[in-house]
Amino acid sequence: MASKKHPVVLRFEGVDPSDIGGYEAHRYRKGGDLGHIDRNKPRPRRLLGTATWAAEARAEIELMKVETFAAELEDLNRRNRRKDLQKRRIEGPRDPWRASRHGPMRELILTANKDWFEQTESSDVEFSTSREDLFEERAVAWLRDNFGDDVIHARADLDEQAYHIHAVILPRATVRKYGTECRVLQPSIHPLIKDYEAAQDSVGEWFSEIGLVRGEKRKQVIRDALNDGRTPPINPRHVRPAEWRAKEEQRLAEKAVEVETRERDVVEREDDAATVLAFAEAVAAGEIDTDGRPVKTANASQSPETQPPVKKATLGFATARKAFRAVAKRLGARAEEKAQERIASEVAEIRAADEIILEIARAFPQAQRERIAKIRRNLTAKIMALDPRTKGRSKEPNSPFEEPQ
């Protein structure tokens, strides 16, 4: 049964000469992102280049700068450009490459899925040596065949999750300027750096002999989708382990803050709920009023100083006080409404009784009718005061409280 086909992975990263020091520090595991390093595994192994490749590269780049600077000054002197000559002497040498966001050098990474290196089951390709050794042999040969002496360094990293190879390319080129040949750094001098898809085709073919295949042709898939009028797939951007770990640590830190904030809110709500309950119990027991003030009673067994305090400087206290005030207001309004209804009913009964008295009084002699009228005038004033409908008004013309005729 044929084993799963794993793609060979090739990535290019731009490198500036100023990055070489940090690159070397990481190679010796003295700097950079070391969070993914397994100290129990073998250290990185140098495959190409000398032990002092970094210093040699920096020295060579400086020599390029000086050589180009000397050629420029000689050209200005030969053309008798005195002012320009003086200005350039003050400015000093310039970098021997065209400025770009990628830098003039390239770091190259070659690897495959760790499952391929660990695979032991039968496959289409039989190996007499380890897969790491086979991959390493093919990688070194491919680097030399395509980049020659411009591969100034290559190493195998053995102490990370998956075996992989790092290589550094110093793309040397010669251009005609200032009337002579000047050495510069020019990444496009190498076709595989200039054309990423061509590089993927190259490694796919080169490593096919050991059972690996070319990676997905993303650009071709995008072109086909555009030609067919379909939405092209998103081209995923490779995220270096250090960048991914930094973002993951930030995400976890933000998550921890969110959880802590949520837990703090829950505790505060629980405290407020406890305060509301304590407030309600104190009001029900007659210990405080709805404003939270202690209520003094003649037979109180506890003084305000010995009574359990109710926390006032909390949201719970403010909520409880507001709620109790609202309830008290509603209860007061309802009580007043009931009282008014009761008074109106009683006044109506008194009015009805007064009508009967008036009817009876008409049959009395004049002297008795005058006596009844005097008594009723005092009674009418009190009744009028009770009746909310007549409050603030004088006796109505058609009021039943008239003197008997």
C-alpha distance (Angstrom), angle and dihedral (degrees) to the residues before:
residue distance angle dihedral
M1 . . .
A2 3.82 . .
S3 3.81 116.9 .
K4 3.78 124.4 -125.6
K5 3.79 114.1 -76.8
H6 3.79 111.6 -119.9
P7 3.81 121.8 -163.1
V8 3.77 123.2 -124.7
V9 3.80 109.2 -120.1
L10 3.80 121.6 -137.3
R11 3.82 124.4 176.2
F12 3.80 133.4 172.0
E13 3.81 123.6 -152.9
G14 3.79 125.6 -172.0
V15 3.82 115.7 -116.2
D16 3.78 129.6 -164.8
P17 3.83 117.5 -154.9
S18 3.80 87.9 -117.2
D19 3.83 88.0 64.0
I20 3.79 94.1 62.3
G21 3.80 94.6 87.1
G22 3.80 92.9 54.8
Y23 3.80 90.4 44.3
E24 3.79 90.9 56.2
A25 3.81 92.8 45.2
H26 3.79 89.0 56.2
R27 3.80 91.4 46.5
Y28 3.81 88.7 58.2
R29 3.85 89.3 42.7
K30 3.79 91.4 -118.6
G31 3.80 98.4 116.5
G32 3.77 146.4 6.1
D33 3.80 124.0 51.5
L34 3.82 107.0 -16.9
G35 3.81 97.9 159.9
H36 3.82 93.0 103.2
I37 3.82 96.8 46.2
D38 3.82 117.9 116.2
R39 3.80 105.9 -146.8
N40 3.79 90.9 -164.0
K41 3.81 92.5 64.9
P42 3.84 126.5 78.4
R43 3.80 117.9 -81.6
P44 3.84 121.3 -107.7
R45 3.82 114.8 -69.8
R46 3.82 121.9 -139.3
L47 3.82 113.1 -127.3
L48 3.81 105.5 171.5
G49 3.80 135.2 16.8
T50 3.76 131.5 30.7
A51 3.79 127.7 -68.2
T52 3.83 88.3 -107.1
W53 3.82 96.3 46.8
A54 3.82 93.6 125.9
A55 3.80 94.9 56.1
E56 3.79 90.4 43.0
A57 3.82 91.7 52.2
R58 3.80 93.1 49.9
A59 3.80 90.9 48.2
E60 3.81 91.8 49.4
I61 3.80 91.8 50.3
E62 3.80 91.3 49.8
L63 3.81 89.6 50.2
M64 3.82 89.6 52.4
K65 3.80 89.5 52.7
V66 3.81 93.5 49.7
E67 3.81 94.0 44.8
T68 3.81 92.1 50.1
F69 3.82 91.0 45.1
A70 3.82 91.5 51.7
A71 3.82 90.9 48.8
E72 3.82 90.6 51.0
L73 3.82 93.6 49.6
E74 3.79 91.7 47.4
D75 3.81 90.1 50.7
L76 3.85 92.2 50.5
N77 3.81 90.6 48.2
R78 3.76 92.3 48.7
R79 3.83 90.2 52.6
N80 3.81 90.7 45.8
R81 3.85 93.0 -120.3
R82 3.80 94.7 155.9
K83 3.80 98.7 167.1
D84 3.79 93.0 47.0
L85 3.78 89.9 45.1
Q86 3.81 91.9 54.1
K87 3.80 91.8 46.2
R88 3.80 94.1 50.9
R89 3.79 92.2 47.5
I90 3.80 88.3 57.6
E91 3.82 93.8 45.2
G92 3.80 94.4 50.3
P93 3.83 131.4 -156.7
R94 3.77 122.1 -18.3
D95 3.78 129.5 -143.0
P96 3.83 110.9 -84.9
W97 3.80 95.0 -129.1
R98 3.77 139.9 66.2
A99 3.80 111.5 -95.9
S100 3.82 115.6 -110.1
R101 3.80 138.3 153.3
H102 3.82 90.9 -107.6
G103 3.79 98.8 53.6
P104 3.82 126.3 -129.1
M105 3.82 97.8 -81.1
R106 3.79 132.8 60.3
E107 3.77 134.4 -140.7
L108 3.77 112.0 -153.2
I109 3.82 125.4 -158.9
L110 3.80 123.3 -163.1
T111 3.80 123.4 -175.2
A112 3.79 146.8 121.4
N113 3.78 135.2 -138.7
K114 3.80 111.7 -63.0
D115 3.82 89.2 -124.5
W116 3.80 89.0 66.2
F117 3.81 91.8 54.7
E118 3.83 91.0 47.1
Q119 3.82 96.1 42.9
T120 3.81 113.6 120.3
E121 3.82 102.5 163.6
S122 3.79 121.3 102.8
S123 3.79 116.5 -74.7
D124 3.77 141.2 173.2
V125 3.81 90.4 -89.8
E126 3.78 123.1 56.9
F127 3.81 116.1 -148.9
S128 3.78 129.7 -161.5
T129 3.82 92.9 -171.1
S130 3.80 133.2 45.2
R131 3.77 119.1 -75.3
E132 3.79 91.3 -120.4
D133 3.81 90.5 56.7
L134 3.80 91.5 47.2
F135 3.79 92.5 48.5
E136 3.80 91.3 46.8
E137 3.80 92.8 50.3
R138 3.81 92.1 50.3
A139 3.81 92.9 44.6
V140 3.80 95.1 52.1
A141 3.81 91.3 47.8
W142 3.84 91.7 48.9
L143 3.82 92.4 49.0
R144 3.80 92.9 50.5
D145 3.80 93.2 44.5
N146 3.82 94.4 51.8
F147 3.82 104.8 30.7
G148 3.81 104.9 21.7
D149 3.79 114.9 -173.2
D150 3.79 91.4 -7.7
V151 3.82 86.4 82.4
I152 3.78 93.7 89.3
H153 3.80 94.9 170.1
A154 3.81 140.2 15.2
R155 3.77 130.6 169.9
A156 3.80 138.9 173.6
D157 3.81 116.5 -128.1
L158 3.80 109.5 -146.9
D159 3.79 101.4 165.3
E160 3.79 100.1 68.8
Q161 3.81 132.6 78.7
A162 3.80 95.3 -83.3
Y163 3.77 130.8 21.1
H164 3.81 111.2 -104.8
I165 3.79 141.4 161.0
H166 3.81 127.6 -128.0
A167 3.79 120.8 -159.7
V168 3.80 132.3 179.1
I169 3.80 120.5 -146.3
L170 3.81 121.2 -157.1
P171 3.84 100.8 -166.8
R172 3.78 102.5 -150.4
A173 3.80 118.3 -167.0
T174 3.80 138.1 164.8
V175 3.80 123.0 -135.5
R176 3.77 133.0 -178.7
K177 3.80 111.4 -115.3
Y178 3.83 138.2 136.9
G179 3.80 88.5 21.9
T180 3.81 94.3 -62.4
E181 3.85 144.4 66.3
C182 3.81 112.1 -80.7
R183 3.78 127.4 -170.3
V184 3.81 116.0 -127.3
L185 3.80 140.8 162.4
Q186 3.79 112.4 -104.7
P187 3.86 118.7 167.2
S188 3.82 93.2 -167.6
I189 3.80 89.4 65.8
H190 3.82 85.5 85.6
P191 3.82 113.9 67.5
L192 3.80 93.3 -149.3
I193 3.80 91.6 56.0
K194 3.79 91.0 45.2
D195 3.83 93.3 49.3
Y196 3.82 115.1 39.2
E197 3.81 94.4 -173.4
A198 3.80 90.4 52.4
A199 3.81 88.9 53.2
Q200 3.81 90.7 52.3
D201 3.80 90.6 49.4
S202 3.80 90.3 49.5
V203 3.82 97.3 52.5
G204 3.80 91.3 40.9
E205 3.81 90.8 57.9
W206 3.80 94.3 39.1
F207 3.81 95.7 52.4
S208 3.82 95.9 39.6
E209 3.80 89.1 91.8
I210 3.80 90.0 68.8
G211 3.80 95.5 45.6
L212 3.81 102.1 -92.6
V213 3.80 123.6 123.9
R214 3.77 137.5 -152.0
G215 3.80 116.7 -84.2
E216 3.78 122.0 -109.7
K217 3.81 114.4 -62.8
R218 3.79 94.6 -124.2
K219 3.80 96.7 169.4
Q220 3.78 91.1 50.7
V221 3.81 90.7 49.1
I222 3.81 89.5 51.2
R223 3.81 92.0 48.2
D224 3.81 92.0 48.9
A225 3.81 91.2 49.7
L226 3.81 92.1 50.5
N227 3.80 91.8 47.2
D228 3.82 90.4 51.0
G229 3.81 93.2 47.5
R230 3.81 92.7 -112.3
T231 3.80 127.9 133.7
P232 3.79 106.6 -96.2
P233 3.81 118.3 -125.7
I234 3.78 118.2 -103.2
N235 3.77 110.7 -96.4
P236 3.82 103.3 -129.2
R237 3.79 116.0 -130.9
H238 3.76 116.3 -133.8
V239 3.78 112.0 -118.5
R240 3.77 116.6 -155.1
P241 3.84 115.2 -127.3
A242 3.81 92.5 -112.5
E243 3.80 92.0 52.2
W244 3.81 92.2 46.3
R245 3.81 92.5 48.9
A246 3.81 91.8 48.5
K247 3.82 91.0 52.2
E248 3.81 91.3 44.4
E249 3.81 91.9 51.0
Q250 3.81 89.8 49.7
R251 3.81 90.9 48.7
L252 3.81 91.9 49.9
A253 3.81 91.3 47.0
E254 3.82 91.2 51.3
K255 3.81 89.4 47.3
A256 3.80 90.7 51.7
V257 3.81 91.2 50.7
E258 3.81 90.1 49.1
V259 3.83 91.7 51.2
E260 3.80 92.0 46.4
T261 3.81 91.3 49.8
R262 3.80 91.2 48.6
E263 3.81 91.7 49.3
R264 3.81 90.9 48.4
D265 3.81 90.5 51.0
V266 3.82 90.3 51.0
V267 3.81 91.2 51.1
E268 3.81 91.1 48.4
R269 3.81 91.4 49.4
E270 3.81 90.2 49.4
D271 3.81 90.1 50.7
D272 3.81 90.4 49.1
A273 3.81 91.1 49.0
A274 3.80 90.4 50.8
T275 3.82 89.5 49.9
V276 3.82 91.5 50.8
L277 3.81 90.9 50.9
A278 3.80 91.9 47.4
F279 3.80 89.9 48.8
A280 3.82 91.8 50.1
E281 3.80 92.7 47.7
A282 3.82 91.5 49.1
V283 3.82 91.9 49.5
A284 3.83 91.4 46.8
A285 3.80 90.9 49.5
G286 3.81 90.8 50.7
E287 3.81 92.9 -118.5
I288 3.83 95.3 122.0
D289 3.78 136.5 14.9
T290 3.80 125.0 -122.3
D291 3.83 90.0 -86.2
G292 3.79 90.7 58.1
R293 3.82 94.8 -108.0
P294 3.85 117.7 140.8
V295 3.82 114.2 -103.7
K296 3.81 114.7 -134.9
T297 3.80 114.5 -142.1
A298 3.77 129.2 -178.4
N299 3.81 94.8 -125.4
A300 3.79 98.4 35.7
S301 3.78 109.4 147.5
Q302 3.79 92.6 -157.4
S303 3.75 131.3 49.8
P304 3.81 119.6 -133.9
E305 3.80 87.2 -104.9
T306 3.82 92.7 57.6
Q307 3.79 97.3 39.9
P308 3.80 116.4 100.9
P309 3.82 107.6 -93.1
V310 3.79 121.4 -119.8
K311 3.82 112.7 -137.9
K312 3.80 108.7 -116.9
A313 3.80 102.5 177.3
T314 3.80 93.9 71.9
L315 3.75 137.7 92.7
G316 3.81 87.8 -121.8
F317 3.79 92.6 59.6
A318 3.81 92.6 49.0
T319 3.80 90.7 47.0
A320 3.79 93.1 49.3
R321 3.81 93.8 46.5
K322 3.80 91.8 48.8
A323 3.81 91.7 48.1
F324 3.81 93.5 48.0
R325 3.80 91.5 47.6
A326 3.79 90.2 52.3
V327 3.80 91.7 48.7
A328 3.80 91.8 47.2
K329 3.80 90.8 50.1
R330 3.79 91.6 50.7
L331 3.80 92.1 46.7
G332 3.81 90.9 48.2
A333 3.79 91.7 50.5
R334 3.79 91.2 49.0
A335 3.81 91.7 47.8
E336 3.79 91.7 50.4
E337 3.79 90.5 48.2
K338 3.81 91.2 51.3
A339 3.81 90.9 48.0
Q340 3.80 92.2 50.8
E341 3.78 90.4 49.5
R342 3.81 90.6 50.6
I343 3.83 92.8 48.3
A344 3.80 92.0 48.7
S345 3.80 89.9 51.2
E346 3.79 92.5 49.8
V347 3.82 92.6 46.1
A348 3.80 88.7 51.7
E349 3.80 90.0 53.4
I350 3.80 90.6 49.1
R351 3.79 90.8 49.7
A352 3.79 90.1 52.2
A353 3.82 91.2 49.9
D354 3.81 90.2 48.2
E355 3.79 90.5 54.9
I356 3.79 88.9 55.3
I357 3.83 91.3 48.3
L358 3.80 90.7 51.2
E359 3.78 91.6 51.0
I360 3.77 92.1 50.4
A361 3.83 93.7 43.4
R362 3.80 92.2 58.8
A363 3.79 88.3 69.4
F364 3.85 93.3 53.8
P365 3.79 125.7 93.4
Q366 3.83 118.2 -92.9
A367 3.81 95.0 -101.6
Q368 3.81 92.9 53.9
R369 3.79 92.5 44.7
E370 3.84 90.0 55.6
R371 3.80 91.1 50.5
I372 3.82 91.5 50.0
A373 3.84 90.4 48.6
K374 3.84 91.5 53.2
I375 3.81 92.3 51.1
R376 3.81 90.9 46.8
R377 3.82 93.5 52.5
N378 3.83 90.6 61.3
L379 3.80 90.7 44.0
T380 3.83 92.3 47.7
A381 3.85 92.4 55.9
K382 3.82 91.1 54.5
I383 3.81 92.7 45.6
M384 3.81 91.8 48.9
A385 3.81 89.5 52.5
L386 3.81 90.6 54.7
D387 3.80 95.7 47.4
P388 3.86 108.4 86.1
R389 3.81 90.5 -160.8
T390 3.82 91.9 63.7
K391 3.82 97.8 37.8
G392 3.80 110.4 134.0
R393 3.83 94.1 8.2
S394 3.81 132.7 101.0
K395 3.77 124.3 -118.6
E396 3.77 110.8 -61.8
P397 3.84 117.5 -118.7
N398 3.79 93.1 -119.0
S399 3.80 95.0 41.4
P400 3.81 113.0 140.5
F401 3.79 88.4 -134.8
E402 3.81 93.3 88.6
E403 3.69 127.2 133.8
P404 3.80 112.2 -93.4
Q405 3.77 113.0 -103.4
